[in-house]
């Protein structure tokens, strides 16, 4: 079992930019040593002259590129040489140039629209939500937790007031009569009104049975003295009650009973009037307005909001709520992948929204960039830019050293030939 190879601590710096800077400086020092050695040996053999020319030109190229790279970030050797420390001195101008570049090339409505034209936002979103990835699960958990905390932290009255006002406004806008007429027409066509009629007939029978004594008393009080003396009032009451019980029972068990047909005709006529009769519509609207103005309706809205809020918080905090939201997000993602019309609608909305955002807030965004860079001190700007591109700049020094050496070698060769 071989041990892992480890570099001695401190032998190689952790910063890649500093490592490349040391490499470039080391190469320059090596060229200087090579120049001294080759210059000393050049008197013994003419071939060493090529190595002298290579090392000399490499030192010139390396020193020139060192000066150029250093002048970007600071003054070489601390000397006040003109046009050095370019980035710190021109920090504000660089900030404005960065902001203008960002505005012109990324945040114009034309550029945003052109880039989004080639991007299927809906498909990307759908694929991300539909695949069972940990990221999608974390999104669902985060959203449910955030919603639960928001609903818990906010004042229920302040949150519920606009919600209840919105619900009331939507109810007020509904033209209730045609809606009721269409619902009733659909129920009659599908036969879904029959269980309701059965329930009404059963309740009518129970109501008749519960008030049988009161009905007998009413008939007795309204009967004449002769009828009471001959007890015809009791017979009349019995006959009337028996007829009513029989009518209700027959109607309940016979699906084509004439009374049922009459009820169907009445409901059909009511549905027609609700849809087409303007006077009926006005009466329904008046009843709806009276109901909305009733304090009982406001109390019902308050209770409905509180029950909904409490139930929603419990579901969001429970495992079922998070799982339900995950399933909902996954289902939405699959729908985006399978429905081109929905994708087209979402893509169109995304293009309009982002284009409008760029148009309305593009100047504000680039202003934030410019002001943020302006607030940085010169040392911070220098450090951040140097850490981002410093490694490549040190390669420039290395390349300059090597290219300079090769050019010097070529020039020395041409000199010897000519």
C-alpha positions as CSV (number, residue, x, y, z in Angstrom):
1,X,0.0,0.0,0.0
2,X,1.7,3.2,-1.2
3,X,1.5,6.4,0.7
4,X,0.1,9.4,-1.0
5,X,2.7,11.8,-2.3
6,X,2.6,15.1,-0.5
7,X,4.5,18.2,-1.3
8,X,6.4,19.7,1.7
9,X,4.5,22.5,3.4
10,X,5.6,25.9,2.0
11,X,7.5,24.5,-1.0
12,X,4.7,25.3,-3.4
13,X,2.5,28.3,-2.6
14,X,-1.2,27.7,-2.3
15,X,-2.1,30.8,-4.5
16,X,-1.8,29.8,-8.2
17,X,-1.2,33.4,-9.2
18,X,1.7,33.7,-6.7
19,X,3.1,30.4,-7.9
20,X,3.1,31.6,-11.5
21,X,4.7,34.9,-10.4
22,X,7.5,33.0,-8.7
23,X,7.9,30.8,-11.8
24,X,8.1,33.8,-14.1
25,X,10.6,35.6,-11.8
26,X,12.6,32.4,-11.4
27,X,12.8,32.1,-15.2
28,X,14.1,35.6,-15.5
29,X,16.7,35.0,-12.8
30,X,17.7,31.8,-14.6
31,X,18.2,33.8,-17.9
32,X,20.4,36.2,-16.0
33,X,22.6,33.4,-14.6
34,X,22.7,31.8,-18.0
35,X,23.9,35.1,-19.5
36,X,26.7,35.4,-17.0
37,X,27.9,31.9,-17.5
38,X,27.6,32.0,-21.3
39,X,29.3,35.3,-21.5
40,X,32.2,33.9,-19.4
41,X,32.5,30.9,-21.7
42,X,32.0,32.8,-25.0
43,X,35.8,33.6,-25.1
44,X,36.6,29.9,-25.2
45,X,34.3,28.8,-28.1
46,X,32.3,30.9,-30.6
47,X,29.3,28.7,-30.2
48,X,28.6,30.1,-26.8
49,X,27.7,33.4,-28.5
50,X,24.3,31.9,-29.5
51,X,23.5,31.2,-25.9
52,X,24.7,34.7,-24.8
53,X,22.3,36.2,-27.4
54,X,19.4,34.0,-26.3
55,X,19.9,34.8,-22.6
56,X,20.4,38.5,-23.2
57,X,17.3,38.9,-25.4
58,X,15.3,36.7,-23.0
59,X,16.2,39.1,-20.1
60,X,15.1,42.1,-22.2
61,X,11.8,40.5,-23.1
62,X,11.2,39.2,-19.6
63,X,12.0,42.6,-18.0
64,X,9.8,44.5,-20.5
65,X,6.9,42.2,-19.9
66,X,7.5,42.4,-16.1
67,X,7.3,46.2,-16.4
68,X,4.1,46.0,-18.5
69,X,2.3,43.6,-16.2
70,X,3.4,45.4,-13.0
71,X,2.4,48.8,-14.4
72,X,-1.2,47.6,-14.7
73,X,-1.5,47.2,-10.9
74,X,1.2,49.3,-9.2
75,X,4.2,51.5,-9.8
76,X,7.2,49.4,-10.7
77,X,9.8,49.6,-7.9
78,X,7.6,52.3,-6.3
79,X,8.9,54.8,-8.8
80,X,6.4,57.6,-10.0
81,X,6.7,56.6,-13.6
82,X,4.0,58.2,-15.8
83,X,1.2,55.9,-17.1
84,X,1.8,53.2,-14.4
85,X,-0.6,51.8,-11.8
86,X,-3.2,52.1,-14.5
87,X,-6.0,50.2,-12.8
88,X,-5.9,51.9,-9.4
89,X,-5.5,55.4,-11.0
90,X,-8.3,54.8,-13.5
91,X,-10.7,52.9,-11.1
92,X,-13.7,55.2,-11.6
93,X,-13.3,55.3,-15.3
94,X,-13.0,51.5,-15.4
95,X,-16.2,51.2,-13.4
96,X,-18.1,53.5,-15.8
97,X,-16.7,51.6,-18.8
98,X,-17.7,48.2,-17.2
99,X,-21.2,49.5,-16.6
100,X,-21.5,51.0,-20.1
101,X,-20.3,47.7,-21.6
102,X,-22.8,45.7,-19.6
103,X,-25.6,48.1,-20.6
104,X,-24.8,48.1,-24.3
105,X,-24.1,44.4,-24.7
106,X,-26.4,42.6,-22.2
107,X,-29.2,44.8,-20.8
108,X,-30.8,46.4,-23.9
109,X,-34.3,45.0,-24.8
110,X,-33.1,44.1,-28.3
111,X,-30.1,42.0,-27.0
112,X,-32.2,40.3,-24.3
113,X,-35.0,39.5,-26.7
114,X,-32.5,38.1,-29.3
115,X,-30.8,35.9,-26.7
116,X,-34.1,34.6,-25.3
117,X,-35.4,33.9,-28.7
118,X,-32.9,31.0,-28.9
119,X,-33.5,29.9,-25.4
120,X,-36.4,27.5,-24.5
121,X,-36.9,28.7,-20.9
122,X,-39.9,26.6,-20.3
123,X,-38.2,23.3,-21.4
124,X,-35.2,24.0,-19.2
125,X,-37.5,24.8,-16.3
126,X,-39.6,21.7,-17.0
127,X,-36.6,19.4,-17.2
128,X,-35.2,20.7,-14.0
129,X,-38.4,20.3,-12.1
130,X,-39.4,17.0,-13.5
131,X,-36.2,15.0,-12.9
132,X,-36.0,13.5,-9.4
133,X,-32.9,15.5,-8.5
134,X,-31.9,16.5,-5.0
135,X,-31.9,20.1,-6.1
136,X,-35.5,20.0,-7.1
137,X,-36.4,18.4,-3.7
138,X,-34.5,21.1,-1.9
139,X,-36.4,23.8,-3.8
140,X,-39.7,22.2,-2.8
141,X,-38.6,22.0,0.9
142,X,-37.3,25.5,0.9
143,X,-40.5,26.9,-0.7
144,X,-42.8,25.1,1.7
145,X,-40.8,26.1,4.7
146,X,-40.6,29.7,3.5
147,X,-44.4,29.8,2.9
148,X,-45.1,28.3,6.3
149,X,-42.9,30.8,8.1
150,X,-44.3,33.8,6.2
151,X,-47.9,32.8,7.0
152,X,-47.0,32.3,10.6
153,X,-45.0,35.4,11.1
154,X,-47.3,37.9,9.4
155,X,-50.3,39.4,11.1
156,X,-53.3,37.2,10.2
157,X,-55.6,40.2,10.1
158,X,-53.3,42.2,7.8
159,X,-52.7,39.3,5.5
160,X,-56.3,38.2,5.5
161,X,-57.8,41.6,4.9
162,X,-56.7,41.9,1.3
163,X,-57.4,38.2,0.7
164,X,-60.9,38.6,2.0
165,X,-61.4,41.8,0.1
166,X,-60.2,40.1,-3.1
167,X,-62.6,37.2,-2.6
168,X,-65.5,39.6,-1.9
169,X,-64.6,41.6,-5.0
170,X,-64.6,38.5,-7.1
171,X,-67.9,37.4,-5.8
172,X,-69.4,40.8,-6.5
173,X,-68.2,40.6,-10.1
174,X,-69.8,37.2,-10.7
175,X,-73.0,37.3,-12.7
176,X,-74.6,34.7,-10.5
177,X,-77.9,34.1,-12.2
178,X,-76.5,32.7,-15.6
179,X,-74.0,30.7,-13.6
180,X,-76.7,29.1,-11.4
181,X,-78.8,28.5,-14.5
182,X,-76.0,26.7,-16.3
183,X,-75.2,24.6,-13.3
184,X,-78.8,23.6,-12.9
185,X,-79.2,22.8,-16.6
186,X,-76.1,20.6,-16.4
187,X,-77.4,18.8,-13.3
188,X,-80.8,18.2,-14.9
189,X,-79.2,16.9,-18.1
190,X,-77.0,14.4,-16.2
191,X,-79.7,13.4,-13.7
192,X,-77.6,14.7,-10.8
193,X,-80.6,16.6,-9.4
194,X,-82.4,13.4,-8.6
195,X,-80.6,12.6,-5.3
196,X,-81.3,16.2,-4.3
197,X,-85.0,15.7,-5.0
198,X,-85.0,12.4,-3.0
199,X,-83.4,14.2,-0.1
200,X,-86.1,16.9,-0.3
201,X,-88.9,14.3,-0.3
202,X,-87.4,12.5,2.7
203,X,-87.1,15.7,4.6
204,X,-90.6,16.7,3.7
205,X,-91.8,13.3,5.0
206,X,-89.9,13.8,8.3
207,X,-91.2,17.4,8.6
208,X,-94.8,16.2,8.0
209,X,-94.3,13.4,10.7
210,X,-92.8,15.8,13.2
211,X,-95.7,18.3,12.8
212,X,-98.5,15.8,12.4
213,X,-100.1,16.8,15.8
214,X,-100.0,20.5,14.8
215,X,-101.6,19.8,11.5
216,X,-104.4,17.8,13.2
217,X,-105.0,20.7,15.7
218,X,-105.2,23.1,12.8
219,X,-107.8,21.0,11.0
220,X,-109.7,20.6,14.3
221,X,-109.8,24.3,15.0
222,X,-110.9,25.2,11.6
223,X,-113.7,22.6,11.4
224,X,-117.3,23.4,12.1
225,X,-119.1,22.4,15.2
226,X,-121.0,19.7,13.4
227,X,-117.8,18.2,12.0
228,X,-116.2,18.2,15.4
229,X,-119.4,16.6,16.9
230,X,-119.5,13.9,14.3
231,X,-115.6,13.5,14.5
232,X,-115.4,14.1,10.7
233,X,-112.4,16.4,11.4
234,X,-110.4,13.4,12.6
235,X,-111.3,11.5,9.5
236,X,-110.4,14.4,7.3
237,X,-107.1,14.8,9.0
238,X,-106.3,11.1,8.7
239,X,-107.3,11.1,5.1
240,X,-105.2,14.2,4.3
241,X,-102.1,12.9,6.1
242,X,-102.4,9.4,4.6
243,X,-102.7,11.0,1.1
244,X,-99.6,13.2,1.7
245,X,-97.6,10.2,3.1
246,X,-98.6,8.1,0.1
247,X,-97.8,10.9,-2.4
248,X,-94.3,11.3,-0.9
249,X,-93.7,7.6,-0.7
250,X,-94.8,7.0,-4.3
251,X,-92.8,9.9,-5.6
252,X,-89.8,8.7,-3.8
253,X,-89.8,5.1,-5.2
254,X,-91.1,5.9,-8.7
255,X,-88.5,7.6,-10.9
256,X,-91.2,8.5,-13.5
257,X,-93.8,9.7,-11.1
258,X,-95.9,12.7,-12.4
259,X,-94.8,14.8,-9.4
260,X,-91.1,14.2,-10.3
261,X,-91.8,15.2,-13.9
262,X,-93.5,18.3,-12.7
263,X,-90.5,19.1,-10.4
264,X,-88.2,18.6,-13.4
265,X,-90.3,21.0,-15.5
266,X,-90.2,23.6,-12.8
267,X,-86.4,23.2,-12.4
268,X,-86.0,23.4,-16.2
269,X,-88.1,26.6,-16.3
270,X,-86.1,28.1,-13.4
271,X,-82.8,27.3,-15.2
272,X,-84.1,28.9,-18.4
273,X,-85.2,32.0,-16.5
274,X,-81.9,32.3,-14.6
275,X,-80.0,32.3,-17.9
276,X,-82.3,34.3,-20.2
277,X,-84.8,36.4,-18.0
278,X,-83.3,39.8,-17.1
279,X,-85.8,40.3,-14.3
280,X,-84.8,37.0,-12.7
281,X,-81.1,38.1,-13.0
282,X,-81.8,41.3,-11.3
283,X,-83.6,39.6,-8.4
284,X,-80.7,37.2,-8.0
285,X,-78.2,40.1,-8.0
286,X,-80.2,41.9,-5.4
287,X,-80.3,38.8,-3.2
288,X,-76.6,38.4,-3.6
289,X,-75.9,42.0,-2.7
290,X,-78.1,41.7,0.4
291,X,-76.2,38.5,1.4
292,X,-72.8,40.2,1.0
293,X,-74.0,43.2,3.1
294,X,-75.1,40.9,5.9
295,X,-72.7,40.8,8.9
296,X,-73.0,37.0,8.9
297,X,-71.2,36.9,5.6
298,X,-68.3,38.9,7.0
299,X,-68.1,36.5,9.9
300,X,-68.2,33.5,7.5
301,X,-65.3,35.0,5.5
302,X,-63.3,35.5,8.7
303,X,-63.8,31.9,9.8
304,X,-63.1,30.6,6.3
305,X,-59.8,32.6,6.1
306,X,-58.6,31.4,9.6
307,X,-59.4,27.8,8.8
308,X,-57.7,28.0,5.5
309,X,-54.6,29.7,6.9
310,X,-54.3,27.2,9.8
311,X,-54.8,24.2,7.6
312,X,-52.3,25.5,5.0
313,X,-49.6,26.1,7.7
314,X,-50.1,22.6,9.1
315,X,-49.9,21.0,5.6
316,X,-46.8,23.0,4.7
317,X,-45.0,22.1,7.9
318,X,-45.9,18.4,7.6
319,X,-44.2,15.9,5.4
320,X,-47.4,15.6,3.3
321,X,-47.2,19.3,2.4
322,X,-43.6,19.1,1.3
323,X,-44.2,15.9,-0.6
324,X,-47.3,17.4,-2.2
325,X,-45.4,20.4,-3.4
326,X,-42.6,18.3,-4.7
327,X,-45.2,16.2,-6.7
328,X,-46.8,19.4,-7.9
329,X,-43.5,20.8,-9.1
330,X,-42.6,17.5,-10.8
331,X,-46.0,17.3,-12.4
332,X,-45.7,20.9,-13.6
333,X,-42.3,20.1,-15.1
334,X,-43.7,17.1,-16.9
335,X,-46.6,19.1,-18.2
336,X,-44.1,21.7,-19.6
337,X,-42.2,18.9,-21.4
338,X,-45.4,17.4,-22.9
339,X,-47.4,20.5,-23.8
340,X,-46.0,22.7,-26.6
341,X,-48.7,25.3,-26.1
342,X,-47.9,25.8,-22.5
343,X,-44.2,26.0,-23.2
344,X,-44.8,28.6,-25.9
345,X,-47.0,30.7,-23.5
346,X,-44.4,30.5,-20.7
347,X,-41.5,31.4,-23.1
348,X,-43.5,34.3,-24.5
349,X,-44.2,35.5,-20.9
350,X,-40.5,35.1,-19.9
351,X,-39.3,37.1,-23.0
352,X,-41.7,39.9,-22.3
353,X,-41.0,40.0,-18.6
354,X,-37.2,39.9,-19.0
355,X,-37.2,42.4,-21.9
356,X,-39.4,44.7,-19.9
357,X,-37.1,44.3,-16.9
358,X,-34.1,45.2,-19.0
359,X,-35.9,48.2,-20.5
360,X,-37.2,49.6,-17.2
361,X,-34.3,48.7,-14.8
362,X,-31.3,48.3,-17.1
363,X,-29.9,51.8,-16.2
364,X,-30.5,51.1,-12.5
365,X,-28.6,47.7,-12.7
366,X,-25.6,49.2,-14.4
367,X,-25.6,52.1,-12.0
368,X,-25.4,49.6,-9.1
369,X,-22.4,48.0,-10.8
370,X,-20.7,51.3,-11.4
371,X,-21.3,52.7,-7.9
372,X,-20.2,49.4,-6.3
373,X,-16.9,49.4,-8.1
374,X,-16.5,53.2,-7.4
375,X,-16.9,52.5,-3.7
376,X,-14.1,49.9,-3.7
377,X,-10.8,51.3,-2.7
378,X,-8.0,51.1,-5.2
379,X,-6.2,48.2,-3.3
380,X,-9.4,46.1,-3.4
381,X,-9.9,46.6,-7.1
382,X,-6.3,45.8,-7.8
383,X,-6.4,42.7,-5.7
384,X,-9.6,41.4,-7.2
385,X,-8.6,41.9,-10.8
386,X,-5.1,40.6,-10.2
387,X,-6.5,37.4,-8.5
388,X,-8.8,36.9,-11.5
389,X,-6.3,37.3,-14.3
390,X,-2.9,37.3,-12.5
391,X,-2.1,33.8,-13.5
392,X,-2.5,34.5,-17.2
393,X,-0.5,37.7,-16.9
394,X,2.4,35.7,-15.4
395,X,2.2,33.5,-18.5
396,X,2.7,36.7,-20.5
397,X,6.0,37.2,-18.6
398,X,7.1,33.6,-19.2
399,X,6.2,33.8,-22.9
400,X,7.9,37.2,-23.3
401,X,11.1,35.8,-21.8
402,X,11.1,32.7,-24.0
403,X,10.0,34.6,-27.2
404,X,12.6,37.3,-26.5
405,X,15.3,34.7,-26.2
406,X,14.3,33.0,-29.5
407,X,14.2,36.3,-31.3
408,X,17.7,37.2,-29.9
409,X,18.9,33.8,-31.0
410,X,17.5,34.3,-34.5
411,X,19.0,37.8,-34.8
412,X,22.4,36.5,-33.7
413,X,22.2,33.7,-36.3
414,X,21.3,36.2,-39.0
415,X,24.2,38.4,-37.9
416,X,26.7,35.6,-38.2
417,X,25.4,34.6,-41.6
418,X,25.6,38.1,-43.0
